[in-house]
Every structure is written in C-alpha cells, then in structure tokens.
C-alpha cells in the first residue's frame, strides 16, 4: 500500500483575490458613506481641506482604485514571477517590490492626470463660454479614448502585457534583485499605462469615485490584456466610445445653435 502526499495548496492567489475583494468592498462602503465626496476628485477639489489633505485623500483613493482595477489585470505576470523566484529566501520581498513598482507607475500617471484635470477645471471657471459648454471636455475624452483603441501604440503595449512569460525572460536577470524586481514592475507598469491610459481617463470624465464605472472599466482592461479573445474587444469598444463622444457633441451643438437662434 503506497501513501501519497497531497501537494500543499498555494495560498498566494487566494490571498491576492481576498485583498482585491476587500479593496472593492472598501471602495463601495466609502462611496456609500457620508465621506463619499472625499473619493470623488471633482468634489474633493471644492472642499476646503487644505492642499496636503486633498492630496492625501486623492492618493489613498487612487491607490485603492489601482489595487481594485489594475492589479487584477497583471496577476498572470505576478504569479509567474512568484513561481520563478519561489526558491529564494527573499521571494516574498521580491514579489512585493514587483507589485509596488507596478503600482508606483500608475500612481504617477494618476497624479499627472489629476493635475491636468484640475487645470482644465480652473480654465473652465475662468472662461464663461467654457462653463456653458463644459460638455466639450467629456466628449473630447470619449473621442480620444475611442480613437486610441485603433492606434498602433495601443496594440504594441497590449502585446507586451499579454505575454508575461516573454516579458519576464526579456527583463529579469536575477542580479541586483531588489532594485531589479521594483524596476521590472515599473517597466511592466509603463506598458500597462501605454495600453490603458485612455480608458483610465474616462474615470475623470465620469468621476473617480464611481465604483460602477471602476468595475466596468477594470473588467474591460482585464479582458483585453488576459483573455485569448480580448483583442477583438478593442475595435467595437473604440467604435462605441467614438459614437458616444460624437453623439454628445452633436446633441449639444444643436442645442447651442437653437439657443443662439432664439436669442437672435
């Protein structure tokens, strides 16, 4: 009679799944709470909290969004890297540094996007005509995001994200381990930003505190990056965003022309 030992279950993916689920719950509870306005960057900018407090709330909210939306899209790379380094004593530290490097790039993108968005709001408040026609910015974001779905840069970056094993073989050398793990995550983050930045800009059009939009966009980006049929989603998604943006422009242009006619 032979005894067989069961291979111990790997707790890493369940732990990551639990972390991501907890982050979604935290975002939902925050959105539903009386403090939900602190999650929305537009309302946050109108609150008299001081620059440092505003920045702190924004960074915390954006980091939660990244863990909920973007970390799941890169789990295949993280899991492959964990397997590659699991024989090392410091493999947990290396995996953590990979994740931190990845999220750091997205945090940098979020800060730049927030500053740009804040500048646009300042411009709108300073120019009366833009206050009346603020729809221009929402339509522009949709048109930019839709157009980028057809760009060659989108697909070059997407291919890097869709081939985590090839990416690791090209960029991981196992020397200068801690710094290299962080830079590996940052490098992967750059390609991820390269293929998803336009879709993430939609969060600024609809409000960064909208959990429903977070879940929808996060699912779209995860499918594009990790499903075998994900690339086929890009074209109809781009067409839909373009149609939505031009529909907003057409509707508001007609309304604006009608008001001018009535005023004349």
C-alpha positions in Angstrom: 0.0 0.0 0.0 1.5 3.3 -1.0 0.8 6.6 0.6 0.6 9.7 -1.5 1.0 13.2 0.0 -1.1 15.9 -1.4 0.7 18.9 -2.7 0.0 21.9 -0.4 -2.3 24.5 -1.8 -0.6 27.7 -2.9 -2.2 30.5 -0.8 -0.8 33.3 -2.9 -3.7 33.7 -5.5 -6.4 33.3 -2.8 -4.7 35.9 -0.7 -4.5 38.3 -3.7 -8.1 37.6 -4.5 -9.0 38.4 -0.9 -7.0 41.6 -1.0 -8.7 42.7 -4.3 -12.2 41.8 -3.0 -11.5 43.7 0.3 -10.4 46.7 -1.8 -13.6 46.7 -3.8 -15.7 46.4 -0.6 -13.8 49.3 0.9 -14.4 51.5 -2.2 -18.1 50.6 -2.2 -18.5 51.4 1.5 -16.6 54.6 1.1 -18.7 55.7 -1.9 -21.9 55.0 0.1 -20.8 56.7 3.2 -21.2 60.4 4.1 -17.5 60.7 3.2 -18.1 59.6 -0.4 -17.3 63.1 -1.6 -13.7 62.6 -0.5 -13.4 59.8 -3.1 -14.5 61.9 -6.0 -11.7 64.1 -7.2 -14.1 66.8 -8.5 -15.9 67.2 -5.2 -12.7 66.9 -3.3 -11.2 69.8 -5.1 -14.1 72.0 -4.0 -13.7 71.1 -0.3 -11.7 73.5 1.9 -9.4 70.8 3.3 -6.0 72.3 2.5 -3.7 71.1 -0.2 -2.0 68.4 1.8 -5.2 66.9 3.0 -6.7 67.0 -0.5 -3.6 65.3 -1.9 -3.7 62.7 0.9 -7.4 61.7 0.2 -6.7 61.6 -3.5 -3.7 59.4 -3.2 -5.4 57.0 -0.9 -8.5 56.8 -3.2 -6.4 56.4 -6.3 -4.3 53.6 -4.7 -7.4 51.7 -3.7 -8.6 52.1 -7.3 -5.4 50.7 -8.7 -5.4 47.7 -6.4 -9.0 47.0 -7.4 -8.9 47.8 -11.1 -5.3 47.4 -12.3 -3.6 44.8 -10.1 -6.0 42.0 -11.2 -5.1 42.7 -14.9 -1.4 41.9 -14.0 -1.8 38.9 -11.8 -0.6 36.5 -14.6 2.8 38.3 -14.6 2.9 38.5 -10.8 2.1 34.8 -10.4 4.8 33.8 -13.0 7.3 35.9 -11.2 6.4 34.3 -7.9 7.0 30.9 -9.3 10.2 32.0 -10.9 11.6 33.2 -7.6 9.9 30.9 -5.1 13.2 29.0 -4.4 14.7 32.1 -3.0 14.6 33.1 0.7 13.6 36.7 -0.3 10.9 35.7 -2.9 8.1 37.4 -0.9 10.0 40.6 -0.8 10.8 40.4 -4.5 7.1 39.9 -5.4 6.1 42.8 -3.1 8.6 45.1 -4.8 7.3 44.0 -8.2 3.8 45.0 -7.2 5.0 48.3 -5.7 6.9 49.2 -8.8 3.9 48.4 -11.0 1.5 50.5 -8.8 4.0 53.3 -8.5 3.9 54.0 -12.2 0.1 54.0 -12.2 0.2 56.4 -9.2 2.5 58.7 -11.1 0.0 58.6 -14.0 -2.9 59.4 -11.7 -1.1 62.4 -10.2 -0.3 63.8 -13.6 -3.9 63.2 -14.8 -5.3 64.8 -11.7 -3.2 67.9 -12.2 -4.2 68.1 -15.8 -7.9 67.7 -14.9 -7.6 70.3 -12.1 -6.1 72.7 -14.7 -9.0 72.2 -17.0 -11.5 72.9 -14.3 -9.6 76.1 -13.4 -9.7 77.1 -17.1 -13.5 76.4 -17.3 -14.1 78.6 -14.3 -12.1 81.4 -15.8 -13.7 81.4 -19.2 -17.5 81.9 -19.1 -18.1 80.3 -22.6 -16.5 77.1 -21.4 -18.8 77.0 -18.4 -21.8 76.9 -20.7 -20.1 74.3 -23.0 -18.4 72.1 -20.4 -19.7 69.1 -22.3 -16.8 69.6 -24.7 -14.4 68.1 -22.3 -16.5 65.0 -21.7 -17.0 64.5 -25.4 -13.3 65.0 -26.1 -12.3 62.4 -23.5 -14.6 59.9 -25.1 -13.3 60.7 -28.6 -9.7 60.5 -27.5 -10.3 57.1 -25.7 -12.2 55.7 -28.7 -9.5 56.9 -31.2 -6.7 55.4 -29.2 -8.4 52.0 -29.4 -7.3 51.9 -33.1 -3.7 53.2 -32.6 -0.6 51.0 -33.2 0.8 52.1 -29.8 -2.1 50.6 -28.0 -1.5 47.2 -29.7 2.3 47.3 -29.2 1.9 47.9 -25.5 -1.0 45.4 -25.3 1.1 42.7 -26.8 3.7 43.2 -24.1 1.1 42.9 -21.4 -0.4 39.8 -23.0 2.9 37.9 -23.0 4.1 37.8 -19.3 6.4 34.9 -19.7 8.2 36.5 -22.7 8.3 39.8 -20.7 10.0 38.1 -17.7 12.5 36.3 -19.9 13.5 39.6 -21.5 13.7 41.8 -18.4 14.5 39.6 -15.4 18.2 38.7 -14.9 18.2 37.9 -11.2 21.0 40.3 -10.4 20.6 43.3 -8.1 17.5 41.5 -7.1 15.5 44.1 -5.0 16.1 47.0 -7.3 15.5 44.9 -10.4 12.2 43.5 -9.1 11.0 47.0 -8.5 12.1 48.2 -11.9 10.6 45.1 -13.5 7.2 46.0 -12.0 7.7 49.6 -13.1 8.6 48.6 -16.6 5.5 46.4 -16.9 3.5 49.3 -15.5 4.7 51.6 -18.2 3.4 49.2 -20.9 0.2 48.8 -19.0 -0.2 52.6 -18.8 0.6 52.7 -22.5 -2.3 50.4 -23.5 -4.8 51.6 -20.8 -4.2 55.3 -20.2 -7.0 56.5 -22.5 -9.6 54.2 -20.8 -8.5 55.4 -17.4 -9.1 59.0 -18.4 -12.8 58.1 -18.6 -12.7 57.9 -14.8 -12.0 61.6 -14.8 -15.0 62.2 -17.1 -17.5 60.3 -15.0 -15.9 60.9 -11.6 -13.2 58.9 -10.0 -15.5 57.9 -7.1 -17.9 55.9 -9.3 -17.5 52.2 -8.3 -19.8 51.0 -11.1 -17.5 52.6 -13.7 -14.4 51.3 -11.9 -15.8 47.7 -12.2 -16.8 48.1 -15.8 -13.5 49.6 -17.0 -11.5 47.2 -14.8 -13.3 44.2 -16.4 -12.7 45.6 -19.9 -9.0 46.1 -19.3 -8.6 42.7 -17.7 -10.3 41.0 -20.7 -8.2 43.0 -23.2 -5.0 42.0 -21.5 -5.6 38.4 -20.5 -8.3 36.7 -22.5 -7.4 35.0 -25.7 -10.3 36.9 -27.5 -9.6 40.1 -25.6 -8.0 41.9 -28.5 -11.2 41.6 -30.5 -13.0 43.7 -27.9 -10.8 46.8 -28.8 -12.4 47.7 -32.1 -16.1 47.6 -31.1 -15.2 49.4 -27.9 -13.4 52.1 -29.8 -16.3 52.5 -32.2 -18.8 52.7 -29.3 -16.8 55.4 -27.5 -16.4 57.4 -30.7 -20.1 57.2 -31.3 -20.9 58.3 -27.8 -18.5 61.2 -27.9 -19.8 62.5 -31.3 -23.4 62.0 -30.1 -22.8 64.2 -27.2 -21.1 66.8 -29.4 -24.0 66.7 -32.0 -26.7 67.0 -29.3 -25.0 69.9 -27.6 -24.1 71.7 -30.8 -27.7 71.5 -31.9 -28.9 72.8 -28.6 -26.3 75.6 -28.6 -27.3 76.6 -32.2 -31.0 76.6 -31.2 -30.3 79.0 -28.2 -28.4 81.3 -30.5 -31.3 81.4 -33.0 -33.8 82.1 -30.2 -31.6 84.8 -28.8 -31.3 86.4 -32.2 
